[in-house]
Amino acid sequence: MHHIRCPQDDQYIYDRRTQPLEDSVFRGRCELTQLSKPEKQQASQILEKFGLDSTNIPEVGVGNCQDWLAGVVKELERHGILPDGEGNYWRNMINLTSDQMKKRCEGDGKQWVDGPGQIPFSGVPDARYSDREEGNVGKLAHGSIIEGKLEPLFASISGLGPSTSEDNDPQRPYVSSPFFSQKKSQR
């Protein structure tokens, strides 16, 4: 995965990491194209070069990871990996929620793949962000729902899961934005 993140709330940094597509934080993705192995390698090199160029990383308060993502898509378009117009299409997605993006992509005939979904919650929470205690969170330590969500992630990392070989291909590049992965809060 190629993306930028803001670990200290003062500047974005480029981050490339291996992450399974089955990760439950992903709300969904739009599959833009299918690439051959050489094209995947070329795309990965383009993404890496783009990510390492600090002039492509927006300043906090001026832009965000969605701006970076739209720039990446435009760069892949410039190199002929993606069709003309794709960069502007994603530039127009900036500040939309994942649900709005899904609706637009599907309405425009693009292939949207839903993420594995959010972990459902019911009952009384055993911990809150405002808690000051340090200790195990009971539901996380022994929750069957959590274990059920984590099992395919660990299996896909170890190569034992239901993922296709294409999903486990370390050369299958994709870009992510935390803003694309989360619903906006209602105001």
Legacy VTK file of the C-alpha trace (Angstrom):
# vtk DataFile Version 3.0
C-alpha trace
ASCII
DATASET POLYDATA
POINTS 187 float
0.000 0.000 0.000
1.211 3.466 -0.823
-0.201 6.345 1.191
0.646 9.367 3.294
-0.181 9.766 6.935
0.144 12.446 9.577
1.607 10.795 12.688
2.402 13.991 14.613
-0.420 16.250 13.355
2.127 18.671 11.920
3.294 17.094 8.659
2.387 14.292 6.295
4.879 11.548 5.543
4.947 8.971 2.766
4.386 5.436 4.007
4.683 2.276 1.948
3.695 -0.933 3.677
2.315 -4.379 3.073
-1.296 -4.544 4.179
-3.928 -7.122 3.245
-6.885 -5.958 1.188
-9.132 -7.754 3.696
-8.266 -5.258 6.457
-11.512 -4.305 8.207
-10.630 -0.594 8.294
-11.124 -0.374 4.531
-14.664 0.679 3.674
-14.126 -0.189 0.036
-12.065 0.521 -3.033
-12.516 1.366 -6.666
-10.603 -0.948 -8.981
-9.273 1.334 -11.694
-7.547 -1.169 -13.966
-6.005 -4.634 -14.186
-2.228 -4.713 -14.582
0.180 -7.329 -15.849
3.150 -8.177 -13.628
5.509 -5.805 -15.523
2.861 -3.057 -15.348
2.486 -3.653 -11.598
6.227 -3.268 -11.162
6.223 -0.081 -13.237
3.255 1.327 -11.294
4.916 0.485 -7.985
8.094 2.312 -9.054
6.060 5.347 -10.141
4.170 5.352 -6.839
7.391 5.027 -4.838
9.085 7.865 -6.736
6.012 10.082 -6.390
5.741 9.314 -2.675
9.383 10.022 -1.927
9.254 13.427 -3.669
8.478 15.813 -0.807
7.075 18.405 -3.222
4.134 16.034 -3.835
3.211 15.829 -0.158
0.699 18.503 0.894
1.181 20.763 3.878
-1.094 20.163 6.849
-3.930 22.668 6.646
-3.389 23.279 2.929
-4.188 19.833 1.576
-4.687 16.324 2.836
-4.148 12.715 1.864
-7.012 12.918 -0.630
-5.093 15.610 -2.517
-2.052 13.335 -2.526
-4.114 10.395 -3.751
-5.575 12.454 -6.613
-2.011 13.481 -7.508
-0.877 9.849 -7.543
-3.739 8.885 -9.852
-2.847 11.809 -12.146
0.784 10.628 -12.176
-0.250 7.092 -13.156
-2.427 8.629 -15.876
0.532 10.710 -17.107
2.578 7.511 -17.493
-0.179 5.746 -19.431
-1.016 3.275 -16.645
-4.505 4.755 -16.173
-6.816 6.216 -18.824
-7.058 9.941 -19.552
-9.323 11.828 -17.176
-8.821 9.528 -14.186
-6.748 12.089 -12.254
-9.412 14.782 -12.601
-12.113 12.247 -11.722
-10.397 11.562 -8.395
-9.588 15.235 -7.839
-13.379 15.748 -7.853
-13.729 13.073 -5.138
-11.762 15.099 -2.576
-13.730 15.605 0.653
-16.417 13.044 -0.212
-17.216 10.220 2.197
-16.548 6.644 1.171
-20.303 6.100 0.759
-20.534 9.093 -1.580
-17.535 7.830 -3.552
-19.056 4.377 -3.836
-22.301 5.827 -5.157
-20.469 8.006 -7.691
-18.166 5.198 -8.854
-21.027 2.752 -9.295
-23.138 5.422 -11.010
-20.285 6.028 -13.439
-19.901 2.312 -14.206
-16.658 1.819 -12.270
-15.992 -1.349 -10.297
-16.415 -0.717 -6.565
-15.392 -3.486 -4.154
-16.864 -3.217 -0.664
-14.458 -3.618 2.230
-15.003 -6.373 4.784
-17.017 -3.936 6.873
-16.818 -2.409 10.258
-16.714 -4.579 13.338
-20.241 -4.486 14.778
-20.628 -3.449 18.393
-23.407 -4.147 20.833
-23.630 -4.026 24.580
-21.772 -1.935 27.112
-18.206 -0.875 26.225
-15.526 -2.052 28.622
-13.206 0.822 27.699
-13.393 4.308 26.238
-10.810 6.625 24.710
-11.164 8.919 27.718
-10.203 6.146 30.179
-6.841 6.689 31.844
-6.253 3.107 32.960
-3.600 0.970 31.371
-4.572 -2.648 30.955
-6.138 -5.173 28.632
-9.421 -4.319 27.042
-11.593 -7.357 27.718
-13.615 -7.357 24.502
-10.457 -7.161 22.424
-8.709 -9.892 24.357
-11.533 -12.433 24.120
-14.067 -11.186 21.594
-15.221 -13.783 19.077
-16.250 -11.057 16.620
-12.798 -9.483 16.817
-11.127 -12.874 16.463
-13.341 -13.638 13.460
-12.291 -10.394 11.771
-8.600 -10.833 12.566
-8.345 -14.490 11.542
-8.522 -13.886 7.758
-6.055 -11.005 8.091
-3.463 -13.163 9.820
-4.168 -16.041 7.442
-3.697 -13.847 4.375
-0.419 -12.513 5.756
0.835 -16.039 6.392
-0.406 -17.219 2.991
-2.952 -19.645 4.456
-6.100 -17.574 3.971
-8.779 -17.498 1.304
-7.111 -14.652 -0.582
-6.305 -15.165 -4.199
-2.678 -15.267 -5.223
-3.286 -11.912 -6.877
-4.265 -10.392 -3.499
-1.091 -11.750 -1.898
1.104 -10.536 -4.749
3.542 -8.053 -3.165
3.628 -6.298 -6.536
-0.109 -5.498 -6.445
0.144 -1.788 -5.719
-2.714 0.213 -4.319
-3.020 3.594 -2.737
-5.066 4.503 0.282
-6.365 7.521 2.059
-7.585 7.365 5.646
-10.191 9.933 4.639
-11.416 7.534 1.949
-11.534 4.772 4.546
-13.691 6.508 7.131
-17.191 7.931 7.233
-17.410 11.632 7.975
-19.094 12.458 11.239
-22.504 14.084 10.958
-22.551 17.670 12.191
LINES 1 188
187 0 1 2 3 4 5 6 7 8 9 10 11 12 13 14 15 16 17 18 19 20 21 22 23 24 25 26 27 28 29 30 31 32 33 34 35 36 37 38 39 40 41 42 43 44 45 46 47 48 49 50 51 52 53 54 55 56 57 58 59 60 61 62 63 64 65 66 67 68 69 70 71 72 73 74 75 76 77 78 79 80 81 82 83 84 85 86 87 88 89 90 91 92 93 94 95 96 97 98 99 100 101 102 103 104 105 106 107 108 109 110 111 112 113 114 115 116 117 118 119 120 121 122 123 124 125 126 127 128 129 130 131 132 133 134 135 136 137 138 139 140 141 142 143 144 145 146 147 148 149 150 151 152 153 154 155 156 157 158 159 160 161 162 163 164 165 166 167 168 169 170 171 172 173 174 175 176 177 178 179 180 181 182 183 184 185 186
